[in-house]
Amino acid sequence: MGRVVSFRDEIRNYLRKKARKLGVKGGEAGIVSYLQRAGGALNLNLHYHLLVLDGLYTTGEDGAAIFTRIPGIHNDELACVVRGVSRRVIKYLRKTGRLSEDGEEVFIGDTSDENHGALSHLKRASISSRIALGPRAGLKVRRIGSSFGFEEEIPQSQSYGCMSMNGFSIHAATSIKAHERDRLEKLLRYLGRGPVSHERISLSEGGNILYELKNSYDGASHVMFSPIEFIEKLASIIPPPYRHQVNYYGCLSSHNKLRPKIVRSLAEESNNEASSQRECQNHVGVVEESDNPSVPRYIPWADLLKRTFGIDLSICPQCGGKVRVIAAISDVEAIEKILKHVGLGLDPPQVREKDDEAYTYESFY
């Protein structure tokens, strides 16, 4: 968490410094951070994607929010931001014992893993692109193609709006105007994308799992995992419980006084839409059943699943009709009766015995 806070502070200081030249004092920046836990080879690679407003919000004499856009950004200014981030993060890592004075990394793991030594072991191996369990424990992940060694996945770019220093990099070449909502949606989907792409997964003739690499600087086209190695990599990138992967800072944070003035809530949008519908219905002579319909303050779970996976669970896949919940059945006898009627078994699938497993947990250590 200290890394994104350092980045947030440096960006805020940079924007305020430039705003002072425009006669604006103080002001709040707006930042949304997405914590990404996986690299392009399914390795544990913690990094942040940040969406930053290109300006500051201040409060006018009448209490209204005023936005001041900061023009132009140059590489020398980005270098100052990267230098500040590098200094802050290194100081934080040394203070928390994750980095020695001579620059050697010390892996501690998440505090949530204190009682889960196996999970910490998986994460250590995933960070170094090695296998933690099974007969190939300790070996590098196999790379398919003309690979001759392992290179860093993230390149150090020197193009406009991109600066890197001491392993820290910043990309500020993507700018989206306020009216370009489609581009903004596309960018947000990229920032918050899932760690695994189904389209890049395939099976080899020997039953191993191939994961296609989008970018490779050593000639490799895929990484190859056995089934248990693949599950191991997936387990290592699962976020710890009770940790937010998306965070809001500055004027976009939930406790900031400016947020209600610049962010429209779902209830307000629903109220505005309902008011427009009532005006239209009154114009054509339609009578509503209720003058004050209740406005939902949350997005239904089916809509969230549709956005995430592209599957509409509210539509029947056979007839195309609307699906709705008619009952929640908890009575055992009623459940058994329904399962028998549809031809499904009453007993759950059997759990494999420990002696029949190809690999056991104890055999890994």
N, C-alpha and C positions, 0 to 999 in steps of 0.2 A: 504493500500500500504506500510505502514511503516513496517509491519511484514515481508513481503518478502524481502524488502530492507535490513532489519537487518539480515535476514538469508543469503542473498547474500553476505553481507560484512563479516560475520563470516566465511562462507565457503571460500571466497577468501583469507582472512587472514590465515586460516588454511593451504590452499594449498601453499601459498607463504612461510609460516614458514617451511613447510616440504621441499619445493623446495630449500630453502637456504642451507639446509644440503647437497643437491646434487650439490651445486655450481651454482645454477640458481638464479639470482636476478630479482625481479619484475615479470612481466608476467601477462597475462590476463586469467582469468577463463571464462568458457562458461556455462551459465545456461539458461534453458528454464523453466518458471513457468506457471502452469495451476491453475487458480482459480476455485475451486469446491465450489458450494454454497449449496449442499444438502447432508444430511446424509442418512444412509441406511433406515430410516423410513420416508423419504420425509420431514424431518425437516430441517429448515434453519441452516446449519452448515458450516460456512465459513472455508475452509482450503485449503492449497496449496499443489500441487504435483510438485516437482522440478526434472528436469533431469539435471544432472551435469556432465560435462566432468571430467574424473579422471586425470587431469593434467593441465598444463598451456601452453599457446602459447606465444612465444617470437619472436622477429624479429632478423634475422641474419645480418651479415655485408653486404650481398648481397641483403638485403631487403626481403628475403624469410621467410615465417612463419615456426617456429620450435616448435614442440610439445614435451613437457617433461612430461612423465607419472609419477604420484606420486604412489609409491608402498605401498601396505598394509595399512589398516586402523584399528585402535584398539578402543575398547570401552572407554578407558580412554581419547582418543583424541576426540571421539564423545561427551563425557561428557563435555569437554571444550567448544565445539561448542554449545551444548544445553544451557550451563550456560550463554554463551555470548548472545545467542538469547533471553533467558529469561530476562536478564538484559536490553537489548536494547528495547524489546517490552514493558515491564512494564514501562520503562521510557517514551516511546512514548505515551502509553495509558494515563499515568498520566498527561503528558504535554498537550494532546488534550482534557482532561476532561472526558475520557471514563472510568477511573479507579480512585477511591478515594484513599487517603493515607492509609486507613485501609484495602484496598483490595476489596472493594465492587464494582461490575460492574455497570456502568451507561450506559444504552442503549440510544444512540443518534440517530442512524439510518443514512442512506446515505444522503449526502448533497443534492442529487437529489430528496429526498422525502420531502423537506421542505414545499412544497405546497400540499402534498398528505398525509394528516394525516391518511387516511384509510390504505394506503400501509404500513406506519410505524407501525400501529396497528397490521397488519397481520404478519409483520416480528417479532415483539416482541413475539407474541403468538407462532410462528413457532419455534423460538429459544428455547423456554421452552417446546416444544412439547405439546402445548395446543391448543384449538379451540378458534378462535377469533370471529366468527359470528354464528348466528342462535341460536336455543334453548339450545345448549350445550356450549355456550360461556363461556370461563374461565375454562372449564373442561379439564382434561388430554385426550390425544388421546387414544382411546380404543385399548388395546393389546389383541390378541387372543392367548390362550394357558395357561400354568401353570405359569402365571405371578403374582408376589406378590409385585412388585414395579418397579420403573424406575431406570435403571443403565446407566452409561455412555456408549456410543456406542463404543468409541475407547479405547481398553485396553492398559495398560502400560506394554509393552513387556520388557523382560530382556534377550532375546537371543542375539547371536552374531550379531553385526552390528545394534542393536536397543537399543536406550537409551531414557529415558524420565525423565523429571524433572519439577516440579511445573506446570504440565499440558502441558508442551511443550515436544514433542517427535520427534525423528529423526530416520528414517529407511534407513540404508546405506548398507544393505546386498545383494542388487541386483546389479550385475555387468555384463555387456555385452561387449563382445569383438568387435573389429572394423568390422570383417567380418561376424558377426552374424546379418545380416540385418533383417531376419525374426523375431528374438527375439526382436530386436529394434523396429520393427513395432508393435509387440504385446504389448510391454511396452508402447509405445506412445499412442496406442489406449486405454490402461487402464488409463494412466494419463489424457487423454482428453475425457474420456467417458462421455456420457450424464447423467443427473441426474435421469432419470426415465427409468426403464426397463419394456418394454411391457410384457415380459414373466412372470413377477412377479405380474401382475395385474389380478385379478379375481373378480367375483361378488358373493355375498352371496345370500341365498334364499330370504332374505328380501330386496334385491335391493341395499344393501350397497357395497362399494368397498373395497376389501381386497388387501393389498399390502404385499407380502411375505418378511420376513426378512432373509437376508443372514446369519447374525450372531446375536445371542441373548444370553445374559448372565443371563437372568432371566426366561428362559423357554418359552417366547412368540414366536410364529411362524409367526404371521401376525399383522399388524395394520389395523384397520377398520375405514373407513370414510363414511359419507353420501356423496351424490353427491356434495352438496355445500361445504362440508368440504374438499373434494378432490380438487375442483377448488381453494379453499382458499390456500391450501398448494402449489399448482402449481404456483399460483400468487406470493407467498412469495419468491420463489426461482428464479424468473425471474431477470436477471441481469439489473441493471440500465442502461439507454442509455449512449452511448459515453464512455463506460468503457471497455477496452480491457480485455478479459479473459485469453489470452495467451500473455506473455511478454518475451522478450529476453534481456539477460544481458551479460556484459563483451564482449568477442570477438565475440559473436553471435548477439549483438545489431546492429541495422541498421546503426548507426552513427560511429561505431568503424572502425578504419583504417585496422584492421586485417581481418575483415569479408570477403571482396572480395577475399582474398588470401586463405581462408579455406572453404568457402561455395560456391558451384557451383550454379549459377543462372539458372533459367528455360530456359532463352534464350541461355545460353551456351550449356546446354544439348541438346536443340533442334537443335542448329547449328551443334554440333558434330554428332547427329543422322542424320541430313540432309546431312552432308558431307559424312558419311558412305554410305547412300543410293545413292548419286550421284556417288561415286566411284564404287559401285556395278553395277549401271545402265550403266556407261561408259564401264565397263568391258564386259557386255553382249551386248553392242551396242544399248542401249535404249537412245533416245534423249529426253531431258527435254524441257518443254515449256518455262521455265524461269530459268535463271542462278542464280538469287537472289530471291528466294522465301521469302515472309515475314514470320518472326518468331513471333508467339504470345508470349506476355509477361505475360499472365494470364492463369489461368486454367478455361475452360468453366464451366458455372453454372451447366450444365447437368452432367459433370464429378464430380463436388463437391457433388451434390445430390446423385450420384451413390455411392460415397465413404461413405457418411454419412448414407444413408437409405438402400443401397443395391438395389435400383430400377433404372433401366436404362430407362430414359425417352426418349432416342433417338431411342428406339425400339418399334414398334407397338405391343401391347399385343395380338392383334387378328391374324395378318398375319405374324408377326415377321420381317416385313420390316423396312427399315431405315426411321425414322421420321425427317423431316426438316421443318424449318419455311419458309412458302411461302408468307405470308403477315401479316401485322399488321392493323387490321380494326378498325377504330374509327368512321366511319359514322353511325349514329343512324339508318337510313333507311336500310342500308346494314345489320347491326346486327340483326334487327328485321326480315328481310327476311330470314336470315340464321337460326335463332331460330325457326321460323315457319316451315321451311323446315325439320328440324331434330325433330320436334315435342316437343319442349321445350316451356315453358311459357314465356311470355314477361315481366311479372311483377316479381319483387324480392320477396322473402319470407316475409310474414307479421311479424312485430315485435309485440311480445306479449304486451298487455296493462299492465300498472303498477299494476292495481287492481287485475289482474289474476295471478300475480306471487305468488309463495309459500312464498317467503321471499322478502322483499324490503330492499333497502339500509338503509332507515331511521329506519327500525324496529330493526336493529342491535345495535343502539346506543340510 
